[in-house]
Amino acid sequence: MALAILGLTACHSESSGNIKDFIPGTYVSQARSDYSIANDTLEITPGKNTENIYLITRKTGYRRISDGKLQPLQHQVKHWSGEWDEQKQILQIMQTGNFLLFQPDKGSLLNGSSEYWKL
């Protein structure tokens, strides 16, 4: 029994370290609705002189659909910062209160109901 608990603790510690190692990088998502088509990119980099702060750049390119026709491509860029919560294993975006949930085993992250794939 003690070996099983020790094994689970080791796995948890190992997966926790893997998540933080997995965080930095570029993640992409595509979405389509009756009203638009969008490509989203999240670039996540570690903050300087801190272990738990990350800089996030969100780049979105989208085309509205009006009367069944694609409109010209539009771009939007947002800059955020996030704080890694070691206990909850999430990266909380300070400006919005949203959080990013990383899934290293799937090579992705979740931002609400949107899934982004790591490049």
Helices and strands as residue ranges (DSSP letters): H 2-22, E 25-32, E 36-46, E 53-66, E 69-70, E 74-85, E 90-93, E 99-103, E 108-111, E 114-118
